[in-house]
């Protein structure tokens, strides 16, 4: 009886504990699934942290400098806040923010005052100047011109340029606009358009440089290109063209006159040099002759001082020998001892006697 009842009891025991066994198995599977999920989540979170931190690496090029802003405040003071070329790391945004500034690259800004309105690069048509859309400047002689400028500059103080102003490029542009208006007010219209365009451009550049230095923007101006033109309206444009043509003709006439002047001056200088050279040659020859005579005089002076009469007689004979070289007979009339003049009488026959011949003797006989 007991042997038959034992299997029955075991069957009843298994039947009574069956649901609990199923619950334990489900819990164990759920626990294992959660553990697996947590492991995956931890791995993904670790991977995200690694990616997040790795995203903080950044590279600074040789022509750049970088600054790290941690919650908007620069790390470091002065030049210590600048990071040089190379690879650097910072906390990713929004903890840190990396600001890069070009220090050797050329920046540029263009003026937005003084130029007429354009659509697709062409001036807006109109019979008259419209101050609402057209920009212009007033010259020193109360004329109107259009001026456009482009300023090229380098950043010398990145910290001042980046943090000293809300937008430093706008400060540079405002300085350029001020320089255009200021320079136009100090130049006449003919100088701006034709006569002294280079001087006007230098004036714009100098004024912009002075303003930027005064405001300590931290930039250095390299170049300033300026374009000027007269109002585009037909009547005004025709008047300016006529003036320009007159100036061209005037410059041509002045150039021709200058060329002719140079030719005349060149010829005059050549003639003057020739005359001066001839005079110098004659002067040198005269000085040489006088020097030679002076030397000769100094050499014969002791002879004269020794015996004046003998010296005079020798010199007289020498001179007369040179003068009367071709004469057969030479007669000298010396002075009298008492100093009175001698009287010289010459007997001159009217006809010299003819030689006797045989014919003459026979005729005489």
C-alpha positions in Angstrom: 0.0 0.0 0.0 2.8 2.3 0.8 4.7 1.2 -2.3 1.8 2.2 -4.5 1.2 5.4 -2.7 4.7 6.7 -3.2 4.5 7.5 -7.0 1.2 9.0 -6.5 2.6 11.3 -3.8 5.5 12.3 -6.1 3.1 13.0 -8.9 1.0 15.2 -6.6 4.2 16.9 -5.4 5.3 17.8 -9.0 1.8 18.9 -9.9 1.6 21.2 -6.9 5.1 22.9 -7.6 4.8 23.2 -11.4 3.8 27.0 -11.7 6.5 28.1 -9.3 9.1 26.3 -11.4 7.9 28.1 -14.5 8.1 31.5 -12.7 11.6 30.8 -11.5 12.7 30.0 -15.1 11.1 33.2 -16.5 12.7 35.3 -13.8 16.1 33.8 -14.5 15.7 34.4 -18.3 14.6 37.9 -17.6 17.5 38.5 -15.3 19.9 37.2 -17.8 18.4 39.4 -20.5 18.6 42.4 -18.3 22.2 41.6 -17.5 23.0 41.3 -21.2 21.2 44.6 -21.9 23.0 46.4 -19.1 26.3 45.1 -20.5 25.4 46.4 -23.9 24.2 49.7 -22.5 27.5 50.0 -20.5 29.5 49.3 -23.6 27.5 51.8 -25.7 27.9 54.4 -22.9 31.6 53.7 -22.7 31.9 54.0 -26.5 29.9 57.2 -26.4 32.1 58.6 -23.7 35.2 57.7 -25.7 33.7 59.3 -28.9 32.7 62.3 -26.9 36.2 62.8 -25.5 37.9 62.0 -28.8 35.8 64.7 -30.4 37.7 67.2 -28.3 40.9 66.8 -30.4 41.5 69.6 -32.9 44.3 70.7 -35.1 45.7 74.2 -35.4 47.3 75.0 -38.8 50.6 76.9 -39.1 48.9 80.1 -40.2 46.4 79.9 -37.3 46.2 80.4 -33.6 43.5 79.0 -31.4 41.9 79.8 -28.0 39.8 77.6 -25.8 36.7 79.1 -24.2 35.5 77.2 -21.1 31.9 78.3 -20.5 32.7 81.4 -22.5 35.9 82.4 -20.6 39.3 82.1 -22.2 41.8 79.6 -20.6 44.9 81.6 -19.9 45.7 85.3 -19.9 47.4 87.2 -22.8 49.6 85.3 -25.1 49.3 82.2 -22.8 45.7 81.8 -24.0 46.9 81.3 -27.6 47.6 77.8 -28.9 50.2 77.4 -31.5 50.2 75.0 -34.5 49.7 71.3 -33.8 47.2 68.9 -32.3 45.4 70.0 -29.1 42.5 68.8 -27.0 39.6 70.5 -25.2 36.4 69.4 -23.7 33.7 69.1 -26.4 31.0 71.7 -26.7 29.1 73.0 -24.7 31.9 72.8 -22.0 34.6 74.2 -24.2 34.5 76.1 -27.4 37.5 76.4 -29.7 38.0 79.7 -31.6 40.5 79.7 -34.4 42.0 83.0 -35.8 44.2 83.4 -38.9 47.3 85.3 -38.0 49.2 85.2 -41.4 46.3 85.0 -43.7 45.0 88.2 -45.4 41.6 89.3 -44.3 39.6 91.8 -46.4 36.5 94.0 -46.1 34.8 96.1 -48.7 33.2 99.5 -48.1 29.4 99.8 -48.2 29.1 103.6 -48.6 29.9 105.9 -51.5 28.9 103.5 -54.3 25.8 103.5 -56.5 23.1 100.8 -56.3 23.7 97.7 -58.4 21.6 94.8 -59.5 23.5 91.7 -60.7 26.7 93.8 -61.0 25.1 96.5 -63.2 24.1 100.0 -62.1 20.4 100.6 -61.4 19.1 102.8 -64.2 17.7 106.2 -63.4 17.7 109.8 -64.7 18.8 111.2 -61.4 20.7 110.3 -58.2 18.5 108.5 -55.7 20.0 109.1 -52.2 17.8 106.3 -50.8 19.7 103.6 -52.7 22.7 105.3 -54.2 25.8 106.0 -52.2 28.1 108.9 -52.9 30.6 111.2 -51.3 31.0 115.0 -51.5 34.4 116.4 -52.6 36.3 119.4 -51.3 34.9 121.5 -54.2 31.3 120.5 -53.5 31.1 117.9 -56.3 29.7 114.4 -56.1 31.7 111.2 -56.8 31.2 107.5 -56.2 34.0 105.7 -54.3 34.4 102.0 -53.5 37.3 100.6 -51.5 38.6 97.2 -50.4 40.9 96.9 -47.4 43.3 94.0 -46.9 44.6 93.5 -43.4 46.3 90.9 -41.1 45.4 90.1 -37.5 48.3 90.9 -35.2 46.5 90.6 -31.8 44.0 87.6 -32.0 42.8 88.1 -28.4 42.0 91.8 -28.9 40.5 91.1 -32.3 38.3 88.3 -31.1 37.2 89.4 -27.7 37.7 93.2 -27.8 34.7 93.7 -30.1 31.4 92.0 -30.8 32.4 91.8 -34.5 35.8 93.2 -35.3 35.4 93.0 -39.1 32.5 95.4 -38.8 34.8 97.8 -36.9 37.3 97.5 -39.8 34.6 98.2 -42.3 33.3 101.2 -40.4 36.9 102.6 -40.3 37.1 102.1 -44.1 33.8 103.9 -44.7 34.9 106.8 -42.5 38.2 107.0 -44.4 36.4 107.2 -47.7 34.1 110.1 -46.6 37.0 111.9 -44.8 39.4 111.7 -47.8 36.8 112.7 -50.3 36.1 115.9 -48.3 39.8 116.8 -48.5 40.3 116.3 -52.2 38.9 118.0 -55.3 36.9 116.0 -57.8 39.6 116.3 -60.6 42.3 115.0 -58.2 40.1 112.1 -57.1 39.2 111.0 -60.6 42.3 111.8 -62.7 45.0 114.1 -61.4 46.0 112.5 -58.0 44.2 109.1 -57.8 47.2 107.5 -56.1 47.3 110.3 -53.5 43.6 109.9 -52.8 44.1 106.1 -52.3 47.0 106.7 -49.9 44.8 109.2 -48.0 42.0 106.6 -47.6 44.5 104.0 -46.4 46.2 106.4 -44.0 42.9 107.5 -42.5 41.7 103.9 -42.0 45.0 102.9 -40.4 44.9 105.8 -38.0 41.3 104.9 -36.9 42.2 101.2 -36.4 45.3 102.0 -34.4 43.3 104.5 -32.3 40.7 101.9 -31.5 43.3 99.2 -30.9 41.6 96.6 -33.1 44.7 94.4 -33.3 45.1 94.5 -37.0 47.8 95.7 -39.5 46.7 97.2 -42.8 48.5 95.7 -45.8 46.8 97.3 -48.8 43.9 99.4 -49.8 42.4 99.4 -53.3 40.2 102.3 -54.2 37.9 102.7 -57.3 36.4 106.1 -58.2 34.0 107.2 -60.8 31.7 110.1 -61.6 27.8 109.9 -61.4 26.4 107.6 -64.0 23.5 109.9 -65.0 23.7 110.8 -68.7 24.0 114.6 -68.6 26.5 114.5 -65.7 28.4 111.7 -67.3 28.7 113.6 -70.6 30.0 116.6 -68.8 32.6 114.6 -66.9 33.7 112.8 -70.2 34.1 116.2 -71.8 36.2 117.4 -69.0 38.3 114.2 -69.1 38.9 114.6 -72.8 40.0 118.2 -72.3 42.4 117.1 -69.6 43.7 114.3 -71.9 44.3 116.9 -74.7 45.9 119.2 -72.2 48.2 116.5 -70.9 49.1 115.5 -74.5 50.0 119.2 -75.3 52.0 119.5 -72.1 53.8 116.3 -72.9 54.6 117.4 -76.4 55.8 120.8 -75.2 57.9 119.0 -72.5 59.4 116.8 -75.2 60.3 119.8 -77.4 61.7 121.6 -74.4 63.9 118.6 -73.6 65.1 118.6 -77.2 66.0 122.3 -77.1 67.6 122.0 -73.8 69.6 119.0 -74.9 70.9 120.9 -78.0 71.7 123.9 -75.9 73.5 121.8 -73.3 75.5 120.1 -76.1 76.4 123.5 -77.6 77.3 124.9 -74.2 79.4 121.9 -73.5 81.2 122.3 -76.8 81.9 126.0 -76.2 83.1 125.3 -72.6 85.3 122.5 -73.8 86.9 124.7 -76.5 87.4 127.5 -74.0 88.9 125.1 -71.5 91.2 123.8 -74.3 92.3 127.3 -75.2 92.7 128.3 -71.6 94.9 125.2 -71.0 97.0 126.0 -74.1 97.4 129.7 -73.1 98.4 128.7 -69.5 100.9 126.2 -70.9 102.3 128.8 -73.2 102.5 131.4 -70.5 104.1 128.9 -68.2 106.6 128.0 -70.8 107.5 131.6 -71.4 107.7 132.3 -67.7 110.1 129.4 -67.2 112.2 130.6 -70.1 112.2 134.2 -68.7 113.3 132.9 -65.3 116.1 130.9 -67.0 117.5 133.8 -69.0 117.1 136.4 -66.3 120.5 135.8 -64.8 122.2 136.3 -68.2 120.5 139.6 -68.6 121.4 140.7 -65.1 125.1 139.8 -65.8 125.5 141.8 -69.0 122.6 143.7 -70.3 124.1 145.0 -73.5 125.6 141.7 -74.5 122.3 139.9 -73.7 120.4 142.5 -75.8 122.8 142.2 -78.7 122.6 138.4 -78.6 118.8 138.4 -78.5 118.8 141.0 -81.3 121.0 139.0 -83.5 119.0 135.9 -82.9 115.7 137.5 -83.7 117.1 139.2 -86.8 118.6 135.9 -88.0 115.2 134.3 -87.8 113.5 137.3 -89.5 116.1 137.8 -92.3 116.8 134.3 -93.0 116.3 134.5 -96.8 118.4 137.7 -97.4 121.8 137.5 -98.9 123.1 140.8 -97.5 122.3 142.1 -94.0 123.3 145.6 -92.9 122.8 146.7 -89.3 122.7 150.3 -88.2 123.6 150.4 -84.5 122.6 153.2 -82.3 125.0 156.1 -81.5 126.8 156.1 -78.2 125.3 159.5 -77.4 121.8 158.2 -78.1 121.1 160.4 -81.0 119.6 158.9 -84.1 121.8 158.1 -87.0 121.2 159.5 -90.5 121.1 156.9 -93.1 121.6 157.9 -96.8 121.2 155.4 -99.6 122.3 156.2 -103.2 120.1 154.4 -105.6 120.9 154.5 -109.4 118.0 155.0 -111.8 119.1 152.2 -113.9 121.9 149.8 -113.4 124.8 150.0 -116.0 124.5 147.5 -118.8 127.5 145.2 -119.5 129.5 145.8 -122.7 129.1 143.4 -125.6 130.8 143.0 -129.0 127.8 144.5 -130.8 128.0 147.6 -128.7 131.7 148.1 -129.3 131.3 147.9 -133.1 128.5 150.3 -133.0 130.5 152.7 -131.0 133.4 152.6 -133.4 
